[in-house]
Amino acid sequence: MSVDDDYSESEDASEMGMPPATMPIEIGKMPALQEKRKKSFVELHYLDTVENKSSEGSMSIPAATTTSLGYMNLRGGSRNLPVAVFGGPVVCVATKSQENDEGSAHFYTRKSDEKGTKASEYVATGPTLPFPDLVVWDDDGVYCAVIAHNRVAVYLSEPPSFVFMGSVRVALPSHADSRITSARFIH
Protein backbone atom coordinates (compact mmCIF):
# COMPACT_ATOMS: atom_id res chain seq x y z
CA MET A 1 0.00 0.00 0.00
CA SER A 2 1.39 3.42 -0.81
CA VAL A 3 0.43 6.93 0.11
CA ASP A 4 -0.77 7.50 -3.46
CA ASP A 5 -3.24 4.60 -3.51
CA ASP A 6 -6.74 5.57 -4.60
CA TYR A 7 -9.62 4.36 -2.49
CA SER A 8 -12.84 3.63 -4.25
CA GLU A 9 -16.14 4.41 -2.63
CA SER A 10 -17.30 1.42 -0.64
CA GLU A 11 -19.63 0.62 2.19
CA ASP A 12 -16.72 0.12 4.59
CA ALA A 13 -15.07 3.42 3.66
CA SER A 14 -18.24 5.39 4.32
CA GLU A 15 -18.82 3.56 7.60
CA MET A 16 -15.44 4.82 8.80
CA GLY A 17 -16.24 8.41 7.84
CA MET A 18 -13.72 8.52 4.98
CA PRO A 19 -14.44 10.47 1.85
CA PRO A 20 -13.27 8.29 -1.05
CA ALA A 21 -9.95 9.19 -2.71
CA THR A 22 -9.58 12.51 -0.91
CA MET A 23 -7.82 11.74 2.36
CA PRO A 24 -4.03 11.32 2.26
CA ILE A 25 -3.06 8.13 4.05
CA GLU A 26 0.00 7.42 6.12
CA ILE A 27 1.26 3.91 5.39
CA GLY A 28 -0.01 1.55 8.06
CA LYS A 29 -2.29 4.10 9.72
CA MET A 30 -6.04 3.74 9.33
CA PRO A 31 -7.81 6.80 7.98
CA ALA A 32 -10.50 7.32 10.62
CA LEU A 33 -12.26 10.04 12.52
CA GLN A 34 -10.48 9.12 15.76
CA GLU A 35 -7.17 10.84 15.04
CA LYS A 36 -6.11 10.42 18.68
CA ARG A 37 -6.11 6.64 18.39
CA LYS A 38 -4.44 5.81 15.10
CA LYS A 39 -4.11 2.08 14.64
CA SER A 40 -2.15 -0.12 12.33
CA PHE A 41 -4.32 -1.87 9.77
CA VAL A 42 -4.32 -3.89 6.60
CA GLU A 43 -6.81 -3.67 3.78
CA LEU A 44 -8.02 -7.11 2.78
CA HIS A 45 -8.92 -7.93 -0.82
CA TYR A 46 -10.63 -10.94 -2.30
CA LEU A 47 -9.46 -12.22 -5.68
CA ASP A 48 -12.62 -12.93 -7.67
CA THR A 49 -12.23 -14.88 -10.91
CA VAL A 50 -14.32 -13.98 -13.93
CA GLU A 51 -14.45 -16.04 -17.11
CA ASN A 52 -14.34 -14.04 -20.34
CA LYS A 53 -15.08 -15.70 -23.66
CA SER A 54 -12.48 -14.73 -26.22
CA SER A 55 -13.62 -13.92 -29.73
CA GLU A 56 -10.44 -15.53 -31.06
CA GLY A 57 -11.28 -19.17 -31.69
CA SER A 58 -12.77 -21.28 -28.97
CA MET A 59 -10.30 -20.30 -26.24
CA SER A 60 -11.47 -18.70 -23.04
CA ILE A 61 -9.25 -16.26 -21.21
CA PRO A 62 -9.63 -16.31 -17.43
CA ALA A 63 -9.64 -12.91 -15.78
CA ALA A 64 -9.66 -11.82 -12.19
CA THR A 65 -10.75 -8.77 -10.32
CA THR A 66 -10.23 -7.75 -6.72
CA THR A 67 -12.95 -6.82 -4.28
CA SER A 68 -12.08 -4.87 -1.15
CA LEU A 69 -13.24 -6.49 2.09
CA GLY A 70 -12.38 -3.36 4.06
CA TYR A 71 -9.85 -2.58 6.77
CA MET A 72 -8.78 -4.91 9.56
CA ASN A 73 -7.31 -3.34 12.71
CA LEU A 74 -4.14 -4.99 13.95
CA ARG A 75 -3.08 -5.92 17.44
CA GLY A 76 -0.48 -3.58 18.91
CA GLY A 77 -1.98 -0.21 18.06
CA SER A 78 0.20 2.15 16.04
CA ARG A 79 3.51 0.79 17.39
CA ASN A 80 3.74 -1.97 14.79
CA LEU A 81 3.46 -1.53 11.04
CA PRO A 82 2.31 -4.40 8.78
CA VAL A 83 5.04 -5.86 6.59
CA ALA A 84 3.52 -9.09 5.24
CA VAL A 85 0.10 -10.74 5.06
CA PHE A 86 -0.07 -14.51 4.68
CA GLY A 87 -3.47 -15.67 3.45
CA GLY A 88 -5.30 -18.89 4.12
CA PRO A 89 -8.24 -20.06 6.19
CA VAL A 90 -6.73 -18.02 9.03
CA VAL A 91 -4.95 -14.77 8.09
CA CYS A 92 -1.45 -14.20 9.49
CA VAL A 93 -0.11 -10.63 9.59
CA ALA A 94 3.59 -10.00 10.24
CA THR A 95 4.49 -6.59 11.67
CA LYS A 96 7.69 -4.68 12.51
CA SER A 97 8.08 -2.30 15.42
CA GLN A 98 8.61 1.40 14.69
CA GLU A 99 10.99 1.70 17.63
CA ASN A 100 13.38 -1.13 16.69
CA ASP A 101 13.84 -3.83 14.07
CA GLU A 102 11.97 -6.51 16.01
CA GLY A 103 9.00 -8.14 14.38
CA SER A 104 6.09 -10.32 15.39
CA ALA A 105 2.99 -11.90 13.91
CA HIS A 106 -0.61 -12.55 14.88
CA PHE A 107 -3.32 -14.78 13.48
CA TYR A 108 -6.74 -13.33 12.69
CA THR A 109 -9.87 -15.48 12.38
CA ARG A 110 -13.47 -14.65 11.62
CA LYS A 111 -15.68 -14.12 14.62
CA SER A 112 -17.50 -17.39 15.27
CA ASP A 113 -20.95 -15.88 14.76
CA GLU A 114 -20.08 -14.02 11.54
CA LYS A 115 -20.79 -15.48 8.10
CA GLY A 116 -19.97 -12.55 5.79
CA THR A 117 -16.77 -11.45 4.13
CA LYS A 118 -15.87 -8.11 5.68
CA ALA A 119 -12.46 -7.39 7.19
CA SER A 120 -14.16 -6.05 10.33
CA GLU A 121 -15.36 -9.62 11.04
CA TYR A 122 -11.79 -10.76 11.78
CA VAL A 123 -10.36 -10.77 15.30
CA ALA A 124 -6.89 -11.57 16.61
CA THR A 125 -6.50 -15.07 18.02
CA GLY A 126 -3.70 -16.82 19.85
CA PRO A 127 -0.41 -15.51 21.23
CA THR A 128 2.13 -13.19 19.66
CA LEU A 129 4.44 -15.19 17.39
CA PRO A 130 8.00 -14.51 16.21
CA PHE A 131 8.27 -12.74 12.86
CA PRO A 132 7.71 -15.49 10.25
CA ASP A 133 9.72 -16.01 7.10
CA LEU A 134 7.01 -18.22 5.66
CA VAL A 135 3.47 -19.43 6.45
CA VAL A 136 2.30 -22.59 4.64
CA TRP A 137 -1.10 -24.33 4.68
CA ASP A 138 -1.85 -27.94 3.81
CA ASP A 139 -4.13 -28.60 0.82
CA ASP A 140 -7.19 -29.09 3.06
CA GLY A 141 -6.65 -25.83 4.98
CA VAL A 142 -6.48 -27.68 8.30
CA TYR A 143 -2.78 -27.57 9.21
CA CYS A 144 -0.59 -24.48 9.15
CA ALA A 145 3.21 -24.29 9.42
CA VAL A 146 4.71 -21.03 10.65
CA ILE A 147 8.40 -20.90 9.80
CA ALA A 148 10.86 -18.51 11.46
CA HIS A 149 14.56 -18.94 10.64
CA ASN A 150 15.03 -22.70 11.04
CA ARG A 151 12.10 -23.45 13.37
CA VAL A 152 8.77 -24.86 12.17
CA ALA A 153 5.66 -24.51 14.35
CA VAL A 154 2.54 -26.44 13.32
CA TYR A 155 -1.02 -25.33 14.12
CA LEU A 156 -4.39 -27.06 13.71
CA SER A 157 -7.25 -24.92 12.41
CA GLU A 158 -10.74 -26.02 13.48
CA PRO A 159 -12.74 -22.77 13.35
CA PRO A 160 -13.19 -20.92 15.57
CA SER A 161 -10.25 -22.67 17.32
CA PHE A 162 -6.63 -22.38 16.22
CA VAL A 163 -4.45 -24.78 18.24
CA PHE A 164 -0.66 -25.06 18.55
CA MET A 165 0.40 -28.66 17.81
CA GLY A 166 4.17 -28.41 18.32
CA SER A 167 7.40 -27.05 16.93
CA VAL A 168 10.77 -28.37 15.85
CA ARG A 169 14.12 -26.86 14.88
CA VAL A 170 15.11 -28.10 11.42
CA ALA A 171 18.87 -27.53 11.29
CA LEU A 172 22.07 -29.13 12.43
CA PRO A 173 23.80 -27.37 15.33
CA SER A 174 26.64 -26.48 12.95
CA HIS A 175 24.13 -24.67 10.68
CA ALA A 176 22.27 -22.69 13.33
CA ASP A 177 22.08 -19.59 11.10
CA SER A 178 20.41 -21.39 8.19
CA ARG A 179 16.89 -20.45 7.08
CA ILE A 180 14.07 -22.49 5.60
CA THR A 181 13.10 -21.12 2.19
CA SER A 182 10.18 -23.39 1.26
CA ALA A 183 7.94 -26.00 2.85
CA ARG A 184 5.06 -28.28 1.91
CA PHE A 185 2.76 -30.63 3.80
CA ILE A 186 2.98 -34.20 2.51
CA HIS A 187 0.40 -36.63 3.80
Legacy VTK file of the C-alpha trace (Angstrom):
# vtk DataFile Version 3.0
C-alpha trace
ASCII
DATASET POLYDATA
POINTS 187 float
0.000 0.000 0.000
1.393 3.418 -0.809
0.429 6.934 0.106
-0.766 7.504 -3.465
-3.238 4.599 -3.513
-6.738 5.568 -4.595
-9.619 4.360 -2.489
-12.840 3.635 -4.254
-16.139 4.408 -2.628
-17.302 1.418 -0.639
-19.626 0.617 2.192
-16.717 0.120 4.587
-15.067 3.419 3.657
-18.242 5.392 4.316
-18.819 3.561 7.600
-15.435 4.824 8.801
-16.238 8.409 7.838
-13.717 8.524 4.982
-14.438 10.471 1.852
-13.273 8.292 -1.055
-9.945 9.191 -2.714
-9.581 12.506 -0.905
-7.824 11.740 2.359
-4.029 11.316 2.255
-3.062 8.132 4.046
0.001 7.423 6.122
1.256 3.910 5.394
-0.008 1.548 8.063
-2.294 4.104 9.722
-6.039 3.737 9.332
-7.814 6.802 7.978
-10.502 7.319 10.620
-12.260 10.038 12.524
-10.482 9.121 15.757
-7.170 10.844 15.035
-6.106 10.419 18.678
-6.107 6.635 18.390
-4.439 5.812 15.099
-4.113 2.080 14.638
-2.148 -0.116 12.327
-4.322 -1.868 9.770
-4.321 -3.893 6.596
-6.810 -3.668 3.777
-8.023 -7.112 2.776
-8.917 -7.926 -0.818
-10.631 -10.944 -2.296
-9.464 -12.220 -5.684
-12.616 -12.930 -7.674
-12.231 -14.875 -10.914
-14.316 -13.984 -13.929
-14.449 -16.038 -17.108
-14.344 -14.041 -20.343
-15.079 -15.698 -23.660
-12.481 -14.734 -26.216
-13.623 -13.924 -29.728
-10.444 -15.532 -31.064
-11.283 -19.169 -31.690
-12.771 -21.284 -28.972
-10.298 -20.304 -26.235
-11.470 -18.704 -23.036
-9.253 -16.257 -21.207
-9.628 -16.305 -17.434
-9.643 -12.909 -15.785
-9.660 -11.822 -12.190
-10.746 -8.772 -10.318
-10.235 -7.750 -6.716
-12.951 -6.819 -4.282
-12.079 -4.872 -1.147
-13.240 -6.490 2.086
-12.382 -3.357 4.059
-9.853 -2.579 6.770
-8.780 -4.912 9.561
-7.310 -3.337 12.712
-4.141 -4.988 13.950
-3.085 -5.923 17.437
-0.476 -3.578 18.907
-1.975 -0.206 18.061
0.202 2.147 16.043
3.514 0.794 17.392
3.745 -1.967 14.785
3.459 -1.532 11.037
2.310 -4.396 8.784
5.038 -5.860 6.595
3.521 -9.086 5.235
0.105 -10.737 5.059
-0.070 -14.511 4.684
-3.473 -15.667 3.453
-5.296 -18.893 4.116
-8.245 -20.061 6.188
-6.730 -18.017 9.033
-4.946 -14.773 8.088
-1.448 -14.199 9.487
-0.111 -10.629 9.589
3.590 -9.997 10.244
4.494 -6.591 11.670
7.685 -4.682 12.506
8.079 -2.302 15.417
8.606 1.398 14.686
10.991 1.697 17.634
13.376 -1.127 16.687
13.843 -3.830 14.073
11.967 -6.512 16.007
9.004 -8.141 14.375
6.090 -10.315 15.392
2.990 -11.895 13.907
-0.609 -12.552 14.875
-3.323 -14.780 13.485
-6.739 -13.326 12.689
-9.865 -15.481 12.378
-13.475 -14.650 11.624
-15.685 -14.116 14.625
-17.498 -17.387 15.270
-20.953 -15.879 14.757
-20.083 -14.017 11.536
-20.788 -15.482 8.103
-19.966 -12.553 5.795
-16.774 -11.454 4.130
-15.865 -8.108 5.680
-12.459 -7.393 7.186
-14.163 -6.053 10.329
-15.359 -9.616 11.039
-11.788 -10.765 11.775
-10.357 -10.774 15.301
-6.886 -11.572 16.612
-6.496 -15.073 18.023
-3.695 -16.820 19.855
-0.412 -15.510 21.226
2.130 -13.193 19.657
4.444 -15.192 17.390
7.997 -14.505 16.210
8.266 -12.738 12.858
7.714 -15.494 10.250
9.724 -16.008 7.101
7.014 -18.225 5.658
3.471 -19.434 6.447
2.297 -22.587 4.645
-1.099 -24.330 4.678
-1.848 -27.943 3.806
-4.132 -28.599 0.821
-7.194 -29.089 3.055
-6.653 -25.833 4.984
-6.483 -27.684 8.301
-2.778 -27.574 9.210
-0.593 -24.478 9.152
3.207 -24.287 9.421
4.709 -21.028 10.653
8.403 -20.896 9.796
10.857 -18.510 11.462
14.564 -18.939 10.638
15.027 -22.697 11.036
12.102 -23.449 13.368
8.773 -24.860 12.168
5.662 -24.512 14.349
2.542 -26.444 13.317
-1.019 -25.334 14.124
-4.392 -27.059 13.707
-7.255 -24.925 12.411
-10.738 -26.017 13.483
-12.745 -22.773 13.352
-13.193 -20.922 15.572
-10.245 -22.670 17.324
-6.632 -22.376 16.224
-4.454 -24.781 18.242
-0.656 -25.060 18.551
0.396 -28.662 17.808
4.167 -28.407 18.322
7.404 -27.053 16.926
10.774 -28.368 15.850
14.116 -26.862 14.880
15.111 -28.101 11.420
18.866 -27.531 11.291
22.070 -29.131 12.428
23.799 -27.367 15.335
26.642 -26.478 12.954
24.135 -24.669 10.680
22.273 -22.686 13.331
22.082 -19.589 11.105
20.412 -21.389 8.192
16.892 -20.448 7.082
14.065 -22.491 5.597
13.097 -21.116 2.186
10.183 -23.387 1.256
7.939 -26.000 2.846
5.060 -28.283 1.910
2.765 -30.630 3.805
2.977 -34.198 2.507
0.395 -36.632 3.803
LINES 1 188
187 0 1 2 3 4 5 6 7 8 9 10 11 12 13 14 15 16 17 18 19 20 21 22 23 24 25 26 27 28 29 30 31 32 33 34 35 36 37 38 39 40 41 42 43 44 45 46 47 48 49 50 51 52 53 54 55 56 57 58 59 60 61 62 63 64 65 66 67 68 69 70 71 72 73 74 75 76 77 78 79 80 81 82 83 84 85 86 87 88 89 90 91 92 93 94 95 96 97 98 99 100 101 102 103 104 105 106 107 108 109 110 111 112 113 114 115 116 117 118 119 120 121 122 123 124 125 126 127 128 129 130 131 132 133 134 135 136 137 138 139 140 141 142 143 144 145 146 147 148 149 150 151 152 153 154 155 156 157 158 159 160 161 162 163 164 165 166 167 168 169 170 171 172 173 174 175 176 177 178 179 180 181 182 183 184 185 186
